[in-house]
Amino acid sequence: MREKDGSEQIMRIQEAAETLGLTTETLRYYERVGLIGSVARSEGGQRNYTDEELEEISKITVLRRGGISVEDLTKIKLLLKENDEDEALRILTEKISECRKRIENTARALQALKGMEEEMKWA
């Protein structure tokens, strides 16, 4: 990690990928499809990620791991950029509902697994 202008830290792509638990190709893909903005580059052409960009990518990573597609995230970002908040809110509400259903299904699966585990203890 290097200092940029004395206060903000920047990371090159490999370090950023390791920090975020992603691959460098994933970071390049996010930039290519417009999920993240164009990342500043060094004179040598290497990507330099700021703290702000790392925070944005971290949020994207959480959403992706929660089952939200790149396509949906890109669409939401575009709608917000175009000030179409009603459509963005509709999609967000739909995704929240889908996420709640996944949580409920996961909770039921957890209970079923615990039940199987208890049965094994007494078998």
C-alpha positions in Angstrom: 0.0 0.0 0.0 1.3 3.5 -0.9 0.4 6.9 0.3 -1.4 9.2 -2.2 -1.1 13.0 -1.4 0.0 12.1 2.1 -3.5 11.2 3.4 -5.2 8.7 1.2 -3.8 5.3 0.7 -3.8 3.5 -2.6 -3.4 -0.2 -3.5 -2.3 -1.9 -6.6 -4.7 -4.5 -8.1 -3.0 -7.6 -6.6 -3.1 -6.2 -3.1 -6.6 -4.9 -3.5 -7.8 -8.3 -4.7 -6.2 -10.1 -1.8 -7.6 -7.6 0.7 -11.1 -8.0 -0.7 -10.9 -11.8 -1.2 -11.4 -11.5 -4.9 -9.3 -12.2 -8.0 -7.6 -9.5 -10.1 -9.8 -10.7 -13.0 -13.0 -10.0 -11.0 -11.8 -6.4 -10.3 -11.0 -5.9 -14.0 -14.5 -7.3 -14.9 -16.3 -5.0 -12.5 -14.5 -2.1 -14.1 -15.2 -3.3 -17.6 -18.9 -3.8 -17.1 -19.2 -0.4 -15.3 -20.0 -1.8 -11.9 -17.2 0.4 -10.5 -15.9 3.5 -12.1 -12.7 3.7 -14.1 -9.8 3.2 -11.7 -6.9 5.7 -11.8 -3.7 4.3 -13.1 0.0 4.9 -12.4 2.3 6.2 -15.1 3.1 2.6 -15.8 -0.6 1.8 -16.4 -1.2 -0.1 -13.1 -4.5 0.3 -11.4 -4.4 2.2 -8.2 -7.4 1.7 -5.9 -8.3 4.3 -3.3 -9.8 3.6 0.1 -13.1 4.9 -1.3 -13.0 2.5 -4.3 -12.1 -0.4 -2.0 -15.1 0.4 0.2 -17.4 0.5 -2.8 -16.0 -2.9 -4.0 -16.4 -4.3 -0.5 -20.1 -3.4 -0.6 -20.5 -5.0 -4.0 -18.7 -8.1 -2.8 -21.2 -8.4 0.1 -24.1 -8.0 -2.3 -22.7 -10.5 -4.8 -22.1 -13.1 -2.0 -25.7 -12.5 -0.9 -26.9 -13.6 -4.3 -27.4 -10.3 -6.2 -26.2 -10.5 -9.8 -23.7 -8.2 -11.5 -26.4 -7.4 -14.0 -28.9 -6.3 -11.3 -26.3 -4.2 -9.5 -25.2 -2.6 -12.8 -28.9 -1.8 -13.7 -29.5 -0.3 -10.2 -26.4 1.9 -10.5 -27.4 3.1 -14.0 -30.9 3.9 -12.8 -29.6 5.9 -9.9 -27.2 7.7 -12.3 -30.2 8.5 -14.5 -32.2 9.7 -11.5 -34.8 7.0 -12.1 -35.2 6.4 -8.3 -38.7 4.8 -8.6 -37.4 2.0 -10.8 -34.3 1.6 -8.7 -36.4 1.3 -5.6 -38.7 -1.2 -7.3 -35.7 -3.4 -8.1 -34.2 -2.9 -4.6 -37.5 -3.9 -2.9 -37.6 -7.0 -5.1 -34.0 -7.9 -4.2 -34.7 -7.4 -0.5 -37.7 -9.7 -0.7 -35.6 -12.4 -2.5 -32.9 -12.0 0.1 -35.4 -12.5 2.9 -36.7 -15.7 1.2 -33.1 -17.0 1.0 -32.6 -16.3 4.7 -35.8 -18.1 5.6 -34.8 -21.1 3.4 -31.3 -21.2 4.9 -32.7 -21.0 8.4 -35.0 -24.0 7.6 -32.0 -25.9 6.1 -30.0 -25.2 9.3 -32.8 -26.5 11.5 -33.0 -29.7 9.3 -29.3 -30.2 9.6 -29.3 -29.7 13.3 -32.2 -32.3 13.5 -30.1 -34.8 11.5 -27.1 -34.1 13.8 -29.2 -34.8 16.9 -30.5 -38.0 15.4 -27.0 -39.2 14.7 -26.0 -38.6 18.4 -28.6 -41.0 19.6 -28.3 -43.6 16.8 
